[in-house]
Amino acid sequence: MTAGRFITFEGGEGCGKSTQIRLLAERLRAAGKEVLLTREPGGTALAEKIRSLVREESDDPPNSRAETLLFIASRAQVVENVIRPALASGAWVLCDRFADSTFAYQGYGRGLDLEELKRINSFTTGGLEPDKTILLNVSPEVSAKRMRAREAATNTDADRMEKAGDGFHARLRQGFLELAATEPERFAVIQADGSVEEVEETVWNSIQPML
């Protein structure tokens, strides 16, 4: 049996990951591929509970280290119970966020040591790395506009991560770009300020060598 392929989507808030990961799944299925969609944090019952803990505001929010360990626990659960079995069965796994989000958010954003984060992540995933990472890069102005539109459309408030402040989001955006520069073969950096259709076509073209 042919092993599956593992593609992750990364980027800051409002970059369009949820839309583009769904569109890529549709095109891959139309091309005859078995596709599994999952997300981080989340993807299992336990991991979804962790998602609520890290994203919702509370009187006792997790500090930077506790926040990191919660994300890591969620990743350990989804890798072992969902991602590895799907890859072994030959499926293409598309994951909305993975380890690079930890490096960007908790490393560049929160200021934790990147090398420590990488060591913890290696233990968590057993060395599993994406075959391709789609980094959707948007300007701060477009990001803010999309988040406001999403809140209005869903009648919801920004979550704890989205409210982290302009400085935090500027650092993580730069962090994603620096991470991509260190692994140009794995990352496809896609400017995502354009229309949904334009970005979709660029994402599709970026994975053509894998088909």
Beta strands, then each sheet from edge to edge (+ up, - down):
strand 1: 6-10
strand 2: 35-39
strand 3: 92-96
strand 4: 132-137
strand 5: 187-191
sheet 1: 2+ 3+ 1+ 4+ 5+
end
